[in-house]
Amino acid sequence: MTIKIASSGKKRVDDAVHELMDTFGCNNMKVMIYFASTRYAPDEISAAMQSAFPETEIFGCSSAGEI
């Protein structure tokens, strides 16, 4: 099992997701867990991640309480 870690500081959902796509490429991930800033609308980031990684089981949550 390989674990990969990535992050994005982009302010727009589309930009952040594209940055993650560039980082991960097409590596056929089975599972992805992401923590998203509360500045992203939950429905928007969820839909964008599902669209970007359609073959991956994705679990996401906010990073409420972030420093």
Phi and psi in degrees as a GROMACS rama.xvg file:
@    title "Ramachandran Plot"
@    xaxis  label "Phi"
@    yaxis  label "Psi"
@TYPE xy
-110.947  134.711  THR-2
-111.16  127.872  ILE-3
-117.976  145.532  LYS-4
-126.203  136.949  ILE-5
-146.367  160.633  ALA-6
-147.973  163.468  SER-7
-141.825  141.85  SER-8
-107.043  11.2028  GLY-9
-66.7039  146.622  LYS-10
-86.6175  -27.6205  LYS-11
-96.9638  141.037  ARG-12
-55.4156  -50.5281  VAL-13
-58.2104  -41.8104  ASP-14
-65.2078  -42.1613  ASP-15
-64.6157  -44.4533  ALA-16
-66.1065  -40.3346  VAL-17
-63.8102  -36.4973  HIS-18
-63.4001  -40.5135  GLU-19
-66.018  -39.9774  LEU-20
-60.3395  -42.0951  MET-21
-64.3248  -38.7115  ASP-22
-69.7308  -46.7891  THR-23
-83.6166  -27.7079  PHE-24
61.0023  -153.121  GLY-25
-103.285  76.1424  CYS-26
-105.35  13.327  ASN-27
54.3811  51.3458  ASN-28
-65.1603  143.523  MET-29
-89.9069  -38.8773  LYS-30
-138.703  142.807  VAL-31
-135.104  134.213  MET-32
-117.334  127.517  ILE-33
-129.727  150.747  TYR-34
-118.005  122.81  PHE-35
-114.838  143.642  ALA-36
-60.0047  149.84  SER-37
-69.8074  -7.86222  THR-38
-74.4323  -16.0547  ARG-39
-90.7467  135.853  TYR-40
-66.6679  127.664  ALA-41
-54.4043  -44.3088  PRO-42
-64.9881  -37.1241  ASP-43
-69.2605  -46.999  GLU-44
-68.0515  -37.9445  ILE-45
-62.2659  -47.6876  SER-46
-63.4542  -40.9601  ALA-47
-65.871  -40.6186  ALA-48
-67.3661  -42.9099  MET-49
-61.8683  -39.7283  GLN-50
-68.3535  -39.9043  SER-51
-73.081  -31.2331  ALA-52
-129.569  66.9656  PHE-53
-66.3329  -23.9224  PRO-54
-95.1042  5.94153  GLU-55
-108.608  136.924  THR-56
-76.8482  118.569  GLU-57
-116.633  133.882  ILE-58
-123.547  127.239  PHE-59
-132.614  153.463  GLY-60
-151.888  163.491  CYS-61
-79.8485  162.601  SER-62
-105.024  42.8273  SER-63
-55.1432  140.552  ALA-64
86.9542  12.235  GLY-65
-64.9053  152.746  GLU-66
